[in-house]
Each structure stands twice: as structure tokens, then as C-alpha cells.
Amino acid sequence: MRRIKIILPATITDLGPALGGIGLAVGLYTTIEISERSDDNLHVETEGEDAGRYSVGLRHPVVLGLMRVFQLLEKTVLGLNVRIENQIPHSAGLGVEAIYMVAGIVGANNLLGTPFNRSQILELCAQETSRPNQATAAILGGLTVAVLDNDTLIYRSLPVETFQLVIVAPDLDEYAEALRDAVPERVLLRDAAANLARVPLLLDALRSGDMYLLDQVADDRLYAPHIREHLPGFHEAVAAARRAGAKSLLLARGGILIAFAEHDHRQIAQAMQAALQNAGSTVHYWVLPIDRQGIVISVAQTG
């Protein structure tokens, strides 16, 4: 019987003006072990962040990913043990639900002898998660851009400097409904054009490590203005980060604040946390590297 171990990084999307296709993998991980059983039972065990959040049966995203592959290949579902050790809070906007489904898809593919190749797995994960930027960044690592065009995945890996990132994530559960209602369905053409003009410069700043350029082009005129007003302490956190030494800040998906600095990363994180907490926000913070490896898979024979 086989045991598959899968390690996947957290992902950050919608970096500043780059809304949509950009994804960045960072050094915070979830580990999933999937092993065959001698009977036809399913057992799901979860540890770590949000261990009790999901059903531990057929509705868990890892299991949904597994079942989708068995369904596509018209295979009989095996008895399985699924063990999850998770470091990524669901409420932090770091792509954990998509990561779970990716793990299930990849795990099933390996249990069945890898009938899908790498490109097919990437495309299937993008389709099933409906988050091509998150799925692609988690699998490939580093900085990626990905879009689905009529279910065809178009993607590239992009060069990125070796940054140490300060990541501050307010608890999404506290204001998710307000955020959904805040983002408009229609925007001004001039604001969309301003965002688009900044994206190539943003990508070049991430490639070269130019924090001054990064700061110049970090502004997002579409998403950020409607999000900031629903994040208590946002402006105070930005000011505190700059006082502590941050050279540039980006607002990303889910209200995540990313600070770039040459040093004093921990002090910057703590200053931002204090500013947000003083305004009544519950926050997580990390100082993390960019993950360049992406998914790690190991396969072992047991019993």
C-alpha cells in the first residue's frame, strides 16, 4: 500500500495593483499525508491551525480533491487515511482552501500511478479550485502569473528577489461580509488603466529587489480604497511600519499587508500588529521568506 506525503506553501495573491493572475508562495506550510487502508473506510485527522473548521468526512477540501480525480478516471474510491498538519490560518487569506484541494488532487494522482502529467495536474488544480493564481503558485513556488482561458491554463513562473517579508493578516472572519460588499462591480477606466500601467513596474521591482520602485508603484486604485475603510487601524499600521523601518508596503488579497525592509523585520511586524490591535483588529503576523520550491511530494510503500 502507498503513502503519499505532500507539503504545500501558503500563497499571497492580488499584490498591490496586480489584481487577478499574480501569485506568490511564502514559507508557511501545510503537510498532508494520504495512505491506503486495507478496508474501504475514510478517516480524516487534522492538527494545527483551524483543525476543527472543516468536516472530517467527504466534505473536507482534501477529500473533495481526491474524489474528483477518482471520478474523472472512473476508478473505485479506495479506503484512505488522511492526516493534515496545517500552519496556515483559514481566516488569513493565504489560500489554504485551494491548497487543500490541490493536495487532494495531487495525492490521488500519485495513488493511482500518476496518470496525469505535471501540466495536466496544474490545469486540473486551477480548474477545480477556481483560483489559478493560488494553485499555480503553490505548486511551482516563487512568483507566478496564471489565468484560465476557457478552462485552458496559461501560466508562467517569473523571477523574484530573495525578500524576507513581513506579513500581517487581519482575521478575515471578522469582516468578510463587509469586504464582499465593499468591492464595486464597476470601476472607472482611468483607475483600471492606472493599475495596469503599474503592473510591469511592480514585477520589475520584485525581480530586481528595488524597494524604492516597489514603493512608487504599490498603489492600487481599484481594490484598496474600498478595503482600507473596513480595516480598522490600516493607516496607523502603515505609519507604524514606516517608522520601524519599512521601505515599501503592499496591500494584498483579503486585507493582507506586506512590508518590505532591509532589516528589523520582527520590529516592523510587532509595530503593525500593535497598531491594528489598538484599533480593535485581530491579526496574525509572520516574518517569512519567499518559497521557491513549491510542492514537495514523497511516495512510500507501507505494509
Phi, psi and omega in degrees: 000150184260149171233125181251128175245129184232129175242128182230141179274157170294158180229147174241134181231172180056060183280109178056234182285349185274075181277137173109268195274344186281138174223144181228124178271137181231162191280057173227135199228155165238140181242128181235127173249129180236123182226148179285149175249163178278349176246191182254024180274156174245127178232123180243127179236131181235141176223157175093210184300133174056037184301328182261011188288317185259157168301142179264027177239221188291345182268358178291139182303326176298315181292322177300319177295316177302309184296326180298319180292315177301321179295313181299323183268001179054047179254151175289133181291133181276159165289132188221146163256130177237121180239127185239126172243112191241131175258356192255111179296135178299323187280003183265358178071030185253022169079021189293326181294318175296321179298318177302314182293321175302316180299319178296317179296312180295320179298314179297320179301320179286324176299327184265011175087026177055057175293334176263135176278180185301314181296321179294321178295316177303313182293318179297317179297319178297319180292313188286328178276339189060020178229072184301326180292320179290314182297317182292317179296320181295321182282316186269335185076172178067211181257127181227161170229135184209139174220152172260126177241102185052048178071005173263126181275127174244123186209161173211148166270137183244149178291146180212141179292159179277079179276150162258123189253138167265119183241120180239120186237110173297155181288110184297329183300335184282339184216020183301318181295319179296322180293318180300320182282341187281327186279123184284155176280334180238144180226164178286141180302320182295327178288319177297319179295322179297318177298311183299322180295331182278337188299312178300323179291322176299314181296323177292323177295320177293325178292315188270343185080019182279096183289332177294313177297319179304318180292325181292330187247014185285345188292133175243121183264357184258311188262312189301315183301330182273342180270320186304321183290345178257007178247094180302127178089007183302306184295324178294323179293320178297315179297319180295321179297317181292321177297327182276354174121004179293136179268332181205152177225140175239142170261128183241184184307139176076014180081015177290133174256128178245124177252136178250134182205161178275332181199182179059036183298317182295319179296322178296315180299316182292325177294319179292317178301314182298318180296318180289319179294324177297334179268002176098007180270142171267129187224154166251150170218152178216155165246113192227149170278166168285133176275121183258352186268326184075212185294140174239126183236132171231141182236131180226152173267135179236157174061000000 
